[in-house]
Amino acid sequence: RRTSPSGKAIAMLRTTLGLTIGDFADALGVHQSSVYRWESVPRPILRRPVAELLRKLQDLPPDELREIGGAVAQACLAGNRLEAASLLFTAVRLPLEGSPR
């Protein structure tokens, strides 16, 4: 069984994406408090689709993450959470149906 990324790794991933906690939460379909909690503990407990998405995003090069993050931030700014989620999931070739609700 694969483990979830560490809280520190989640925070690093989010900052590499260039996303605020709010935008990151919106794109993942969770509340901001979930992201705060994940980032503050050594081994957060994540739902499987979120854990899988974050693990796969960690494998992408930083330049690609920054590009994806910019597009996600724009979608969030426009109020389009579904597009933001779609950008993250398609970047790592996961079906959007696996996204959290």
Protein Blocks (a to p, Z undefined) as FASTA:
>chain_A
ZZdddfklmmmmmmmnopafklmmmmnopafklmmmmmmpfbacddfklmmmmmmmmmpc
fklmmmmmmmmmmmmmnopaklmmmmmmmmnopafklpcZZ
